[in-house]
């Protein structure tokens, strides 16, 4: 079970928000440590969710955010969708962010605040100033991963390990520790 979850891990039905070239950032579930997020869960309730990007961002000032890393999921199905095998860098205090060209995302309550940028993709445009989006912040999307041990640095996944004798077996994550490279979970 991952111990870092960014975003809103509440997938009950309440309302919908039509996304049409919008970026939204969840104001819940900030990262409590560094990790490589390998899992995402998103709940689009209607429309055709297309151009879907999910990733991590960090605050650079009042209502200002800069992207750290993301994955382009493209067109996905409506309903609760889960994605595994992702590789999205995350640092402590990062937020989960989502962009879509189209589709209507679920929100689970109307009491939280989020941020949004209409007609802007933070992942391709870079730092943006977003507007506060009150009473719609409990959007149904998360990213998650395992904490990286203190003194270690998380690296993006790739298909295997480079050894002295060449390419080796597939692994999920490599971690650089004080004693050298170790295979992660």
C-alpha positions as CSV (number, residue, x, y, z in Angstrom):
1,X,0.0,0.0,0.0
2,X,1.5,3.4,-1.0
3,X,2.2,5.7,1.9
4,X,2.1,9.0,0.0
5,X,-1.2,10.0,-1.6
6,X,-1.7,13.3,-3.3
7,X,-5.1,14.7,-4.2
8,X,-8.5,13.8,-3.0
9,X,-9.0,10.1,-2.2
10,X,-12.8,10.5,-2.0
11,X,-14.6,8.9,-4.9
12,X,-18.2,9.3,-3.7
13,X,-20.6,11.0,-6.1
14,X,-21.6,14.6,-5.4
15,X,-21.3,16.9,-8.5
16,X,-19.4,17.4,-11.7
17,X,-17.1,20.0,-13.1
18,X,-16.8,20.3,-16.9
19,X,-13.2,20.5,-17.9
20,X,-12.6,22.2,-21.2
21,X,-8.9,23.0,-21.5
22,X,-8.6,23.5,-17.7
23,X,-5.9,22.8,-15.2
24,X,-7.1,22.0,-11.7
25,X,-5.0,21.5,-8.6
26,X,-6.3,19.8,-5.5
27,X,-5.8,21.7,-2.3
28,X,-5.9,18.4,-0.3
29,X,-3.4,15.6,0.1
30,X,-0.1,17.5,-0.3
31,X,2.9,15.1,-0.5
32,X,4.4,14.2,2.9
33,X,7.7,13.1,1.4
34,X,9.5,12.4,-1.8
35,X,8.5,9.5,-4.1
36,X,8.0,8.4,-7.6
37,X,4.2,8.2,-8.1
38,X,3.4,4.9,-9.9
39,X,-0.4,4.9,-9.5
40,X,-3.2,7.3,-10.4
41,X,-7.0,7.1,-9.9
42,X,-9.4,9.4,-11.7
43,X,-13.2,9.7,-11.8
44,X,-14.7,11.3,-14.9
45,X,-18.4,11.0,-14.8
46,X,-19.4,12.1,-18.3
47,X,-18.2,13.4,-21.6
48,X,-15.2,12.1,-23.4
49,X,-12.2,12.7,-21.2
50,X,-9.4,13.6,-23.7
51,X,-6.0,15.1,-23.5
52,X,-5.8,14.0,-19.9
53,X,-2.5,14.9,-18.1
54,X,-1.9,14.2,-14.4
55,X,1.2,15.1,-12.5
56,X,2.8,17.0,-9.7
57,X,3.2,20.8,-9.2
58,X,4.7,22.9,-6.4
59,X,3.9,26.4,-5.1
60,X,6.2,29.2,-6.1
61,X,4.1,32.0,-4.5
62,X,0.6,33.1,-3.8
63,X,-1.6,31.1,-6.2
64,X,1.5,30.4,-8.4
65,X,2.5,26.9,-9.3
66,X,5.2,25.3,-11.4
67,X,5.0,21.7,-12.8
68,X,7.4,19.1,-11.5
69,X,6.5,16.1,-13.6
70,X,3.5,14.6,-15.4
71,X,2.2,11.8,-17.6
72,X,-0.1,12.3,-20.6
73,X,-2.8,9.7,-20.4
74,X,-4.6,10.8,-23.6
75,X,-8.2,9.8,-24.0
76,X,-9.6,7.7,-21.2
77,X,-13.0,6.2,-20.4
78,X,-15.6,7.6,-18.0
79,X,-16.0,6.1,-14.6
80,X,-13.4,5.4,-12.0
81,X,-10.2,4.6,-13.9
82,X,-6.9,3.3,-12.3
83,X,-3.5,3.6,-13.9
84,X,-0.4,1.6,-12.8
85,X,3.2,1.6,-13.9
86,X,3.4,5.4,-14.0
87,X,6.6,7.3,-13.3
88,X,5.9,10.8,-11.9
89,X,8.4,12.5,-9.8
90,X,7.2,14.0,-6.5
91,X,8.9,16.0,-3.8
92,X,7.6,16.9,-0.3
93,X,4.8,19.4,-0.3
94,X,3.9,18.9,-4.0
95,X,0.3,18.9,-5.1
96,X,-1.5,16.7,-7.5
97,X,-2.7,18.5,-10.7
98,X,-4.9,17.5,-13.6
99,X,-5.5,18.9,-17.1
100,X,-8.0,17.8,-19.6
101,X,-9.2,19.0,-23.0
102,X,-12.7,17.7,-22.3
103,X,-14.7,15.6,-19.9
104,X,-16.6,16.1,-16.7
105,X,-14.7,15.2,-13.5
106,X,-16.4,14.2,-10.3
107,X,-16.1,16.1,-7.1
108,X,-17.1,14.5,-3.8
109,X,-18.1,17.6,-1.7
110,X,-18.5,21.3,-2.1
111,X,-16.7,22.6,0.9
112,X,-13.0,22.6,-0.1
113,X,-11.0,25.0,-2.2
114,X,-8.9,24.2,-5.2
115,X,-7.1,26.2,-7.8
116,X,-7.9,26.3,-11.5
117,X,-6.6,27.9,-14.8
118,X,-9.1,28.0,-17.6
119,X,-7.7,27.3,-21.1
120,X,-4.2,26.6,-19.8
121,X,-2.2,23.4,-19.5
122,X,0.3,23.9,-16.6
123,X,2.3,20.9,-17.7
124,X,3.2,22.3,-21.1
125,X,3.0,26.1,-20.3
126,X,5.2,26.1,-17.1
127,X,4.6,28.3,-14.2
128,X,1.0,29.7,-14.0
129,X,-0.9,31.9,-11.6
130,X,-4.2,30.1,-10.9
131,X,-7.4,31.4,-9.6
132,X,-8.9,30.2,-6.3
133,X,-11.8,27.8,-7.0
134,X,-13.9,27.8,-3.8
135,X,-16.5,25.1,-2.9
136,X,-15.3,22.7,-5.6
137,X,-12.0,21.4,-4.3
138,X,-12.7,17.8,-3.5
139,X,-12.1,16.6,-7.0
140,X,-11.8,12.8,-7.5
141,X,-8.2,12.2,-8.6
142,X,-5.1,11.0,-6.8
143,X,-1.5,10.1,-7.4
144,X,0.4,7.8,-5.1
145,X,3.8,6.2,-4.5
146,X,6.1,4.9,-1.8
147,X,8.2,7.1,0.5
148,X,11.9,7.3,-0.4
149,X,14.1,6.6,2.6
150,X,15.9,9.5,4.2
151,X,19.2,10.1,2.5
152,X,18.0,8.5,-0.7
153,X,17.0,10.0,-4.0
154,X,14.1,8.6,-6.0
155,X,14.8,8.0,-9.7
156,X,12.3,7.6,-12.5
157,X,11.5,4.0,-13.5
158,X,13.0,2.5,-16.5
159,X,12.9,-1.0,-17.9
160,X,15.9,-2.5,-16.1
161,X,19.2,-2.1,-14.4
162,X,22.5,-1.3,-16.2
163,X,25.1,-3.6,-14.7
164,X,28.8,-4.1,-15.5
165,X,27.9,-6.9,-17.8
166,X,25.0,-5.0,-19.6
167,X,21.3,-4.7,-19.3
168,X,19.7,-6.8,-16.5
169,X,16.2,-7.7,-15.2
170,X,13.2,-5.4,-15.0
171,X,12.8,-3.5,-11.7
172,X,10.2,-1.1,-10.4
173,X,12.5,1.5,-8.9
174,X,16.2,2.2,-8.2
175,X,17.2,4.1,-5.1
176,X,20.6,5.6,-4.5
177,X,21.6,5.2,-0.9
178,X,24.8,5.9,1.0
179,X,25.8,2.3,0.3
180,X,25.0,2.4,-3.4
181,X,22.2,1.5,-5.7
182,X,19.3,-0.6,-4.3
183,X,16.3,-2.2,-5.9
184,X,13.1,-0.5,-4.7
185,X,9.6,-1.9,-4.4
